[in-house]
Amino acid sequence: MEIDVFFRTAVSVDVVVLTYRNDQLQVLLSNKMVAPFEGFKGLPGKLVYPNIDTDQSVNSLLSGITGQKDLYVRQLRAFTDIGRHPMGRVITIAYYCLVSSDLFEPAQDYEWCSVEEVPNLGFDHNKILQVGLNTFQKGLRRKPIAFEVLPSKFTLVQLMEVYQLGLKRELDPRNFRRKVLASDLLEDLNEKQQIPGKLGKPARLYRFDKKRFRDKAERSIGYFF
């Protein structure tokens, strides 16, 4: 076999961008134009140029979409099925990104979609999305990643909803509130906000204190639930 056969494989990056928005865990989807997936939705992605590594490529992609840098981005794994791309052998390196939806408005070719309402996506993107959601669920149990998808100011109800959506189970509100406040990881902003669509008094607003978390880095935050 001639050696050039081994250099006929393309590499791409695809990214699962998650946020908390409208009381839902949502994923960013794009319009796909490659046959036979015209009209399908899919995850944001791009082919990787030979002189650029995949981390650079995905950061460039996300910067172009969000206008933001220094986002929470982690590599998931490679997806290597031979027939996953209609134009030939394309190995994709999948990532996931956690972002607050108040940082940007999606451009015309992108839209937010509830993870519970995701349609049949192009390529193998439903499979990639599921891996991203599983990774998010595992991360909630040992890292403060819930704060990455919340606005900078949030209520305890919103924080609990992120955990419930990610873990796919109900949490006891009183127990959750007690553990969160006892963690000493939140800064009380002495501000209140009426939660849209919810009855009752305005709720207190908090901010995640990253410095306090770093000081307590040896402790797990699993005690929230």
BAKEPA-513040 format. One line per 3 residues: number of its first residue (from 1); their letters; for each residue x, y negated, z of N, C-alpha, C. Coordinates in pm, 1 decimal, m for minus. Each point is the difference from the previous one (the first is absolute). Layout:
NUM	A	X:Y:Z:X:Y:Z:X:Y:Z  ...
***
This chain:
1	MEI	84.0:119.8:0.0:m84.0:m119.8:0.0:87.9:m125.4:0.0  m32.1:m95.8:m87.2:78.0:m122.1:m5.1:m24.8:m83.5:124.8  105.4:m66.9:45.7:m9.3:m72.2:126.4:m95.2:m118.2:m6.2
4	DVF	m25.6:m55.4:m120.3:m87.8:m116.4:m7.3:m143.9:35.4:37.8  m33.8:130.3:m1.3:m133.3:42.2:42.6:m25.5:m41.1:144.3  104.2:1.5:82.2:m15.6:m32.4:141.5:m18.0:m150.0:23.4
7	FRT	17.6:m80.9:m100.4:m11.2:m144.3:14.3:m121.6:m55.5:m73.8  m99.0:85.3:m18.5:m123.2:m41.3:m68.3:m116.7:m17.0:97.5  27.8:m10.2:126.9:m103.3:m15.7:102.2:m4.5:m144.4:47.6
10	AVS	m120.7:m56.0:6.4:m17.2:m135.9:49.8:m32.6:3.7:149.8  24.1:m113.7:65.4:m29.2:m15.4:143.3:m91.0:m121.2:16.9  m97.9:14.4:87.1:m89.4:m112.1:30.2:m14.7:m14.2:150.8
13	VDV	m61.0:m110.1:41.5:m39.8:m17.5:139.0:m149.8:m27.4:2.9  m68.1:56.3:96.6:m140.6:m29.1:26.6:m12.4:m29.9:148.9  m90.6:m91.2:34.5:m5.6:m42.9:139.3:m143.4:m4.8:50.7
16	VVL	m20.4:55.5:119.4:m127.3:m4.3:71.5:2.7:m124.2:89.2  m73.9:m102.5:m38.8:m4.9:m125.0:76.6:m126.9:1.8:83.9  15.7:3.5:132.6:m113.8:9.5:91.7:m16.3:m129.1:79.4
19	TYR	m126.0:m33.4:29.5:m30.2:m114.3:85.2:m129.7:27.3:75.0  m26.9:m85.3:99.7:m128.8:1.8:70.9:m75.9:m123.3:m45.8  m117.9:23.3:m57.4:m74.4:m110.1:m61.7:m148.5:33.1:3.0
22	NDQ	m82.8:m98.6:38.0:m145.6:19.7:4.8:m38.0:122.9:82.1  66.9:16.0:113.4:m27.3:112.4:91.7:29.7:135.4:m62.3  85.5:3.3:m101.8:33.5:124.3:m68.5:151.2:11.6:m17.3
25	LQV	46.2:122.7:m8.0:135.8:25.2:m45.4:m7.7:4.9:m151.9  76.8:m88.3:m66.5:m11.5:m12.6:m144.6:135.2:20.2:m67.9  m6.7:41.8:m125.9:119.2:24.5:m80.1:m6.3:m87.4:m124.5
28	LLS	114.4:m46.5:m45.3:7.5:m83.5:m119.2:6.6:88.6:m124.4  m88.9:m26.9:m95.6:m4.0:75.7:m125.0:22.6:m93.2:m118.5  51.7:57.1:m107.7:24.7:m76.2:m122.4:m70.5:66.6:m116.8
31	NKM	m14.1:m74.1:m108.4:m58.7:54.3:m123.0:108.6:68.8:m81.9  m27.8:119.8:m47.0:97.3:75.6:m78.4:m31.6:m9.2:m149.5  104.1:m9.4:m80.5:m16.5:m22.4:m143.9:55.8:114.4:m85.2
34	VAP	60.5:100.3:62.5:65.7:107.5:m75.0:m100.7:111.0:m31.6  m8.0:38.9:m126.3:m87.1:112.1:m38.9:49.0:127.4:67.3  m89.0:86.0:47.8:m145.6:m6.0:m13.0:m68.4:m65.3:120.8
37	FEG	67.7:m90.8:68.4:m53.2:m57.3:123.2:m44.8:m144.9:m15.1  m26.9:m45.0:m125.5:m53.5:m135.0:m16.4:m132.1:m11.3:74.7  m14.1:m108.6:76.3:m122.5:m19.7:76.8:3.3:61.7:137.8
40	FKG	100.5:83.1:28.4:13.9:58.6:132.4:69.1:m99.2:93.6  m27.2:16.0:128.2:76.0:m69.6:102.3:116.8:88.1:42.1  99.2:m62.9:58.9:114.3:74.9:49.8:77.7:m83.3:99.5
43	LPG	102.0:57.8:54.4:86.6:m71.5:92.8:94.1:m91.8:m78.3  40.8:m111.2:58.2:100.9:m83.5:m65.4:127.9:79.9:m22.4  58.5:m15.8:m117.5:121.4:74.1:m29.4:70.6:m55.7:m121.3
46	KLV	120.0:48.4:m24.9:77.7:m43.0:m116.4:111.1:99.1:m26.9  46.9:2.9:m123.9:117.5:79.1:m34.3:125.1:m70.4:52.8  99.8:79.6:33.6:123.6:m52.8:59.1:107.5:m8.9:m107.4
49	YPN	57.5:m118.3:m16.7:109.9:m16.9:m95.0:122.1:78.6:47.3  81.8:49.0:m92.8:116.0:83.0:36.6:100.5:m70.5:90.8  5.8:m132.7:m4.5:99.5:m73.2:79.7:m55.3:m55.2:130.6
52	IDT	m119.0:45.9:41.4:m62.5:m46.9:123.5:m41.5:121.2:83.0  24.9:m4.8:131.1:m42.3:113.4:82.4:m147.8:m14.2:36.4  m57.2:105.6:53.5:m145.0:0.5:22.6:m41.9:m97.6:109.1
55	DQS	82.5:m19.3:103.0:m34.3:m97.6:104.4:m8.8:m140.6:m58.5  96.8:m35.6:m82.8:m3.0:m131.2:m64.8:m123.2:m13.7:m88.8  m32.1:105.9:m71.4:m112.2:m3.7:m92.4:m131.9:m18.7:73.2
58	VNS	m20.6:72.2:109.1:m127.9:m12.2:71.2:m8.7:m134.1:71.3  111.2:m50.8:50.2:m2.2:m131.9:64.1:m30.4:m109.5:m101.2  54.5:13.9:m121.7:m29.5:m95.0:m105.9:m147.9:5.9:m38.9
61	LLS	m53.4:121.3:m8.6:m141.5:18.1:m32.6:m89.1:m66.6:104.0  27.3:24.5:127.6:m82.7:m53.6:107.9:13.6:m151.0:11.7  119.8:m51.0:m20.9:19.9:m145.0:3.3:m80.1:m67.8:m109.2
64	GIT	m4.8:63.0:m118.2:m77.7:m56.2:m109.5:m149.8:2.9:26.3  m46.9:102.3:70.7:m142.6:13.1:29.0:m42.6:m93.0:113.0  79.1:m3.6:106.8:m40.8:m70.0:122.1:61.1:m138.8:15.9
67	GQK	110.8:m25.7:m69.7:70.9:m125.2:23.0:74.6:m1.3:131.2  9.6:116.4:65.7:62.6:10.9:131.6:124.3:88.8:m7.1  91.4:m26.0:91.7:117.8:84.0:17.2:1.0:54.9:142.6
70	DLY	90.6:93.1:25.5:14.2:57.9:134.1:m129.4:63.9:49.3  m69.1:68.7:m89.6:m120.2:72.9:38.6:38.5:133.6:63.7  m96.5:61.8:66.4:21.7:131.8:59.2:m13.6:103.9:m111.3
73	VRQ	112.0:51.7:m47.5:2.4:95.4:m111.0:81.5:121.7:41.1  m56.0:117.9:m23.3:69.8:124.2:32.2:m17.3:98.9:m115.3  103.0:79.0:m23.9:m7.5:101.1:m105.3:m77.0:121.0:50.4
76	LRA	m87.1:52.5:m84.3:m75.4:120.5:32.5:77.8:123.3:m46.5  m9.1:31.0:m128.8:74.8:112.8:m55.8:m10.2:m4.0:m151.7  67.9:91.0:m64.1:m5.0:10.0:m145.2:m116.4:88.8:m43.1
79	FTD	m60.4:m36.3:m112.3:m104.6:81.9:m62.1:53.0:41.7:m137.5  10.6:130.2:m21.1:79.4:51.0:m112.4:m74.0:93.0:m95.0  m132.9:10.9:13.9:m73.9:90.8:m88.6:31.5:m31.5:m146.5
82	IGR	25.0:101.9:m78.6:44.2:m19.0:m138.4:m102.7:m77.1:m82.8  m127.3:28.2:17.6:m101.9:m63.1:m82.1:m66.5:m120.7:61.9  64.0:m62.5:96.6:m67.2:m108.9:72.3:m12.7:m128.1:m82.0
85	HPM	79.3:m14.8:m107.1:m6.3:m120.6:m82.8:m19.3:40.6:m146.0  m95.1:m62.4:m70.9:m29.5:43.7:m137.5:109.0:m32.8:m101.7  93.7:m88.9:33.6:101.2:m40.3:m97.7:128.7:81.8:8.9
88	GRV	5.9:91.0:96.9:120.1:81.0:12.9:33.1:27.5:144.7  118.7:50.2:24.0:41.8:35.8:135.9:34.6:m127.6:77.1  m82.4:m33.6:98.0:21.8:m118.0:83.6:m7.5:41.7:146.6
91	ITI	110.2:m11.6:67.9:4.5:24.8:144.5:m25.6:m131.6:71.1  m96.6:m2.9:89.5:m27.5:m123.6:71.7:43.8:11.0:145.4  59.0:m107.2:48.5:33.9:m12.4:141.5:m108.4:m86.0:63.1
94	AYY	m77.2:58.6:89.1:m113.9:m69.8:58.9:40.6:m69.3:130.4  m57.4:m115.2:19.8:21.3:m79.7:120.2:m135.3:m36.0:59.3  3.5:m47.5:125.0:m120.2:m66.1:48.4:38.5:m129.0:67.4
97	CLV	m92.2:m96.2:m10.6:22.2:m135.6:48.9:m119.5:m39.0:86.2  26.6:m53.9:116.9:m104.6:m48.9:89.0:5.9:m151.8:0.4  m115.0:m63.1:m21.7:m0.8:m144.3:m16.8:m129.4:m58.9:55.3
100	SSD	8.8:m121.1:51.4:m120.0:m71.9:42.8:m67.7:m59.7:m122.0  m130.7:18.2:m11.8:m70.8:m48.7:m118.8:m6.9:m151.7:m5.2  31.4:m67.8:111.4:m2.3:m146.2:m3.9:128.5:m58.5:m57.6
103	LFE	95.3:86.6:m38.9:124.9:m49.3:m57.1:m13.6:m34.9:m148.0  m97.5:63.0:m69.6:m12.5:m25.5:m142.9:m136.9:42.2:m50.8  m38.2:m56.2:m113.1:m119.1:41.7:m72.6:45.3:79.0:m122.7
106	PAQ	m54.4:117.9:m23.6:43.2:79.6:m114.9:m19.6:m73.7:m132.1  93.9:19.4:m91.4:m11.1:m57.0:m133.7:m112.9:70.1:m75.7  m28.4:m46.7:m119.4:m115.1:47.2:m76.9:3.1:150.7:m24.8
109	DYE	116.1:56.9:m18.2:10.0:142.4:m32.7:3.2:90.2:123.1  m17.9:m58.0:118.2:4.9:77.7:123.1:m125.0:m27.4:83.4  m36.7:96.4:82.0:m113.8:m19.9:89.5:12.5:91.3:120.8
112	WCS	m59.0:m46.6:111.3:m4.4:82.3:120.8:m117.7:96.5:m9.4  19.1:118.4:53.8:m106.4:101.7:0.0:6.6:76.1:131.8  m114.5:21.0:62.1:m4.4:80.1:121.8:56.4:139.3:m28.0
115	VEE	80.7:51.5:90.7:57.4:133.5:m21.0:m108.1:107.1:0.6  m118.2:m34.4:53.3:m111.4:94.5:0.0:m76.4:m1.9:m132.0  29.7:m96.1:m87.2:m75.4:m14.3:m123.7:90.1:4.7:m123.9
118	VPN	119.7:54.0:15.3:93.9:4.9:m111.9:m52.6:94.1:m107.8  m5.7:m45.3:m125.0:m48.8:86.4:m109.0:107.2:99.5:m42.4  m29.0:75.3:m104.2:98.2:88.9:m59.8:105.2:m86.2:m70.1
121	LGF	122.6:3.5:49.5:105.4:m85.7:m50.9:75.3:66.3:m114.7  70.8:m81.7:m76.3:82.1:52.2:m107.6:122.4:72.9:53.0  62.4:78.7:m87.9:120.8:75.1:32.9:m27.7:90.6:120.8
124	DHN	94.1:7.5:93.0:m19.2:77.6:122.9:m12.6:m93.6:120.3  m59.3:m117.8:m22.3:1.9:m103.7:102.9:m90.8:28.6:118.4  m104.6:82.1:m17.8:m78.5:41.0:117.4:85.4:83.0:95.5
127	KIL	84.0:84.1:m56.2:90.0:82.9:80.5:101.6:m87.3:73.4  55.5:m98.1:m70.0:97.4:m90.0:61.6:m67.3:m80.9:110.8  m121.3:m48.8:m26.1:m73.6:m76.6:100.6:m21.3:81.9:125.9
130	QVG	m36.7:126.7:m15.1:m24.5:83.9:117.2:126.2:17.4:83.5  113.6:14.8:m66.5:126.9:9.3:73.4:25.4:m130.0:76.0  m30.3:m113.8:m63.2:17.5:m128.0:67.2:m90.7:m13.6:121.4
133	LNT	m124.7:42.3:m12.1:m93.5:m7.7:112.6:41.6:93.4:113.1  49.0:118.6:m34.5:47.4:92.4:102.5:120.1:m58.4:74.6  88.1:m67.3:m74.6:117.0:m61.7:61.3:m41.4:m114.0:92.0
136	FQK	m98.3:m77.9:m43.0:m51.6:m108.5:84.1:m59.5:56.3:128.1  m75.2:107.4:m11.3:m61.7:61.7:117.5:105.6:47.4:99.6  103.7:65.1:m50.2:107.4:46.6:88.6:73.3:m117.4:63.3
139	GLR	22.7:m106.0:m79.3:71.9:m114.9:51.3:m73.0:m71.6:110.9  m133.9:m0.7:m4.9:m77.7:m66.2:104.1:25.9:60.5:137.9  39.1:125.1:3.2:20.0:69.2:127.2:134.4:m30.7:65.6
142	RKP	92.2:m61.8:m76.3:132.5:m19.6:58.3:66.8:m132.5:m34.3  m66.0:m84.3:m82.2:57.4:m129.5:m35.6:m108.6:m107.9:4.8  37.8:m125.9:15.6:m100.1:m108.2:5.4:m42.8:m46.3:m139.1
145	IAF	m24.6:94.7:m91.8:m29.1:m38.5:m137.7:m141.0:m54.0:m17.0  m86.9:19.8:99.0:m135.2:m56.4:m10.6:5.8:m151.1:m16.2  99.1:m62.4:61.8:10.3:m145.7:m5.6:42.6:m49.7:m137.9
148	EVL	57.4:87.8:m82.2:44.1:m40.6:m133.7:m117.5:m26.4:m93.4  m114.5:64.6:23.9:m115.1:m16.0:m89.0:m101.4:m100.8:52.7  22.0:m50.2:120.9:m90.7:m98.2:60.2:43.7:m141.4:m35.2
151	PSK	m92.5:m96.9:8.8:43.2:m139.6:m11.2:89.5:m34.2:118.5  72.7:m111.9:m9.1:92.7:m36.2:107.4:m72.8:m21.7:132.3  m125.3:m48.0:m6.9:m85.7:m13.7:117.6:m113.9:99.6:m13.1
154	FTL	m21.5:79.9:103.1:m100.9:105.5:m9.5:m66.7:20.5:134.7  m113.4:66.7:m2.1:m70.5:34.3:122.7:30.6:144.6:37.9  m30.0:35.4:122.4:21.3:138.3:43.0:m93.5:95.5:m73.8
157	VQL	m117.0:m50.2:m35.5:m93.3:83.3:m77.4:61.0:33.4:m136.0  59.7:m98.6:m64.8:63.1:25.5:m129.9:116.4:97.7:13.3  79.1:m16.2:105.4:112.0:91.6:22.3:m51.1:142.8:19.8
160	MEV	m103.5:16.3:79.3:m54.5:133.4:23.7:m57.0:59.3:m128.3  m62.9:m85.1:m82.2:m56.9:50.0:m125.3:107.8:55.1:m92.9  116.8:m64.3:m2.4:109.3:50.0:m82.9:39.0:140.0:45.5
163	YQL	11.4:19.1:130.9:35.0:132.6:51.9:m108.9:101.8:m31.4  m124.6:m39.3:15.7:m108.4:94.4:m27.2:m5.5:38.0:m147.6  18.8:m96.9:m87.0:m2.0:27.7:m143.5:118.1:86.6:m41.6
166	GLK	117.1:m31.1:55.4:119.4:75.5:m37.1:1.0:140.9:56.0  m47.3:13.8:124.3:m0.4:130.7:65.6:m125.1:80.5:m31.8  m102.5:m67.9:m54.2:m127.3:62.8:m35.5:m68.7:62.7:121.1
169	REL	m2.0:m76.8:107.9:m74.1:44.7:118.0:m34.9:m119.6:86.4  m102.5:16.3:81.1:m45.3:m105.9:88.8:90.3:m8.3:123.4  21.3:m121.1:48.1:76.7:m22.6:121.9:m90.8:m64.1:104.4
172	DPR	30.6:23.8:124.9:m76.6:m59.8:108.0:40.3:m146.5:15.2  m90.4:m95.5:m21.8:36.6:m142.0:0.7:63.0:m46.9:131.3  m56.3:40.4:112.1:53.0:m46.3:128.6:139.8:55.4:24.7
175	NFR	18.0:126.0:m27.9:130.4:62.4:19.8:104.1:m60.4:m94.1  m40.6:m22.5:m125.4:91.6:m59.8:m96.7:41.0:m139.7:44.3  m96.7:m81.6:38.9:28.8:m136.8:43.6:94.1:m1.1:119.0
178	RKV	m27.6:88.6:96.0:84.0:5.5:119.8:144.0:35.6:m35.1  18.2:98.5:m85.5:135.0:43.7:m35.0:73.5:m104.5:m83.9  m71.9:m64.1:m90.5:64.2:m101.4:m84.6:48.0:m117.1:84.3
181	LAS	m84.8:m49.4:87.3:37.4:m114.9:81.8:110.4:36.2:99.5  m2.3:123.5:49.0:104.1:44.0:93.7:135.0:18.0:m68.9  0.2:13.8:m131.3:125.5:21.3:m72.5:89.3:m123.2:0.1
184	DLL	m58.9:m117.2:22.0:74.4:m126.5:2.2:64.7:m29.8:m135.7  m60.9:49.6:m107.9:53.5:m23.9:m134.2:m75.5:m108.6:m76.0  m110.0:m49.0:59.6:m80.3:m100.3:m66.9:11.1:m135.4:69.3
187	EDL	m1.1:m103.5:m80.2:m1.4:m136.5:51.1:m141.8:m54.2:m10.6  m57.5:m39.5:114.7:m132.6:m61.2:1.5:14.3:m144.1:m48.7  m66.3:m33.2:m110.9:15.5:m130.9:m62.3:m91.6:m106.3:59.5
190	NEK	m83.0:40.4:97.4:m96.3:m93.2:60.9:m89.8:m63.5:m107.0  m32.8:78.8:m99.5:m91.9:m41.4:m105.4:m107.9:106.4:m13.2  m115.2:m42.7:m51.6:m109.0:94.2:m21.2:m53.2:m13.8:m141.9
193	QQI	m57.5:109.9:m49.5:m51.8:1.9:m136.6:m126.1:84.3:m5.2  m101.8:m52.4:m66.9:m121.1:78.2:m23.3:28.5:98.4:m111.6  m16.7:127.1:27.1:26.9:101.0:m101.4:m115.5:3.6:m98.7
196	PGK	26.6:m24.1:m129.6:m106.8:1.1:m100.5:m78.9:130.2:1.6  m132.1:m13.5:m0.1:m86.1:116.9:m6.1:m21.1:70.7:132.0  57.6:m54.0:108.0:m14.0:64.7:130.7:m67.0:m96.3:98.3
199	LGK	m91.2:52.9:79.6:m70.8:m79.7:98.9:85.4:m13.0:125.6  m44.1:m90.3:88.0:70.5:m15.9:126.7:87.2:m123.9:3.3  71.0:m15.0:111.1:84.8:m116.6:20.4:124.2:7.3:m88.2
202	PAR	59.1:m115.5:m30.1:127.9:0.6:m72.6:104.3:82.2:75.4  84.9:67.7:m73.0:99.8:88.8:60.7:134.7:m69.2:9.8  77.8:39.1:100.7:133.5:m55.2:18.6:92.4:43.0:m113.5
205	LYR	91.2:m87.8:m35.9:97.7:28.9:m103.3:136.1:29.2:62.1  68.3:95.9:m59.5:131.4:41.4:49.1:99.7:2.4:m115.6  125.9:6.3:35.1:108.0:15.8:m97.2:95.0:107.0:52.0
208	FDK	49.2:83.8:m88.8:97.8:102.2:37.8:133.3:m66.7:28.7  56.1:28.7:116.5:127.8:m58.6:40.2:112.1:96.9:m37.0  64.9:m25.7:m112.5:103.2:90.5:m48.4:120.3:4.9:93.9
211	KRF	31.8:m110.8:63.7:114.7:m1.7:91.2:m25.4:91.0:119.7  m119.8:m7.7:54.5:m32.8:87.8:113.0:7.6:146.5:m42.1  m45.8:28.0:m122.2:6.1:138.7:m46.7:144.3:46.9:m12.1
214	RDK	85.7:m84.2:m57.0:140.8:37.7:m11.5:61.3:24.3:137.4  m38.7:m79.6:96.9:51.2:17.9:136.4:m48.7:130.1:61.7  m116.0:49.7:m48.1:m57.0:124.5:51.8:11.3:111.8:m102.3
217	AER	98.1:m9.6:m89.3:8.0:89.4:m115.5:8.1:147.2:37.9  47.5:27.6:121.9:13.5:140.5:37.4:m135.2:62.6:35.8  m103.8:m83.9:10.0:m131.2:51.4:40.0:m87.9:23.8:m121.7
220	SIG	m81.1:103.7:6.7:m94.1:27.2:m107.7:m120.6:m89.7:15.8  m67.8:m32.3:m110.3:m124.3:m74.3:11.6:m118.9:95.4:m14.0  25.1:128.4:7.2:m107.7:96.4:m7.0:m99.3:m13.0:114.5
223	YFF	39.5:m72.2:104.8:m87.9:m14.4:114.6:m120.6:m88.8:m31.9  m6.4:m60.7:m119.1:m117.1:m78.0:m38.2:m122.2:88.9:m10.5  19.8:129.2:m24.2:m113.9:88.8:m17.3:27.5:134.6:62.4
***
